Amino acid sequence: MRVSRGPGAGANRVRLLITGGLGLLGKEIARVFDSCAAIRTTDREEWDVTDPAACRREVDGFRPDVVIHCAAWTAVDKAESEPDSAHILNVEGTRNVARACRERGVLMVTFGTDYIFDGASSRPYREEDPANPLSVYGKTKWDAEQALREEGGEHLLVRTQWLFGPAGKNFIRTILDKARKGETLRVASDQVGCPTYSKDLAAAVRNLLDARARGTVHFAGEGETSWFGLARYVLARCGLPAALLSPARTRDLPYPAPRPAYGVLSKEKYRAITGESPRPWEEAVADYLAIIDVEGGAR
C-alpha cells in the first residue's frame, strides 16, 4: 500500500485510524500522515481497545485502510506490580484490534520493543533473533506480538527502543527537569541501546508503508549509547554542569523491572526495504533539544 502524496490525491487518500492518538507516538503518526491521509485519531476514552466490541465498532464506523495501533502499557516498572493490567492492555488489546482488522481485511501496524530480548547479545538484535524477555513488561510485549501473528491478518510490526519526542514524558525531558533544579543525577551506565526520536519513527512507518513492508522490522536511531551517555550528551548540549551527573550500575538503582544490558536493534532490514538509513541518535537528540525551552517545555 503506497501512501498518496501531493495535491489532487482526493478520493485516493488512504484512510488511517490511530489508537493512542494523544500519546508520544500517536501524535507524530498523525502529523506525518496529515497531508496524505484521511485520519481519525482516538484516545482511550473514545476507543477502549480492551473491549472487543468497541474495536469492531471503530473499524466498521471509520472503514480504514490501515489501523496504526499505538495504544500500549509503557510503564515498565509499574508492570511488575500490576501484571494483569499490563497484560490486558498490551496483549488482549492488541489481539482485539488485530482480530477486528483481520475480519475486515484491514492492514494493522503496531509497535514492539527491545525489551523482548535478554540483552546477552554481542551484536545488534535482528528481527529473527529469539526472544527471552526479562520483565513483565517485556513479556507482555512479546505475548502481544504472538497474539498479532496468531490472528493471521495482514500486519506490520515495527520494533523500536528508547523513544523520546515532544508529545509526552521521556527520559530526556526528565533529565533536563532534574538538572535545571540542581538535582544530583545517578544514571545507568551498563544498559546500552539507541535513542529514537518519535518524529523519525513516524516517518519510518510512512517509508515502510510506501515500500509495502509486512511482517517484523526494526527501527531506531543509528549508533548506540548508554543511558548515562545520553544524559551526558544532553547536559553538554544544554550547557548544564556535568558535575550533577554520575554513572551507576542498574542493580544499584531503584528499578523493580530488570532491563536488558544490551538492546541495540539492527536496522539492516529497514535499510534493505526502504533504501533509507536512520540518522545518528546525536543528531536526532539535538533536533529535539532545539524545541525545548529553558523550563523544559516545547516552544
Secondary structure, DSSP 8 states (H G I E B T S, - for coil): -----STT-GGGSEEEEEESTTSTTHHHHHHHHTTTEEEEE--TTT--TT-HHHHHHHHHHH--SEEEE------TTHHHH-HHHHHIIIIIHHHHHHHHHHHHT-EEEEEEEGGGS-S--SS-B-TTS-----SHHHHHHHHHHHHHHHHT--EEEEEE-SEE-TTS--HHHHHHHHHHTT--EEEESS-EE--EEHHHHHHHHHHHHHTT--EEEE---BS-EEHHHHHHHHHHHTT--GGGEEEE-GGGS--SS---SB--B--HHHHHHHS----BHHHHHHHHHTTB-TTS-B-
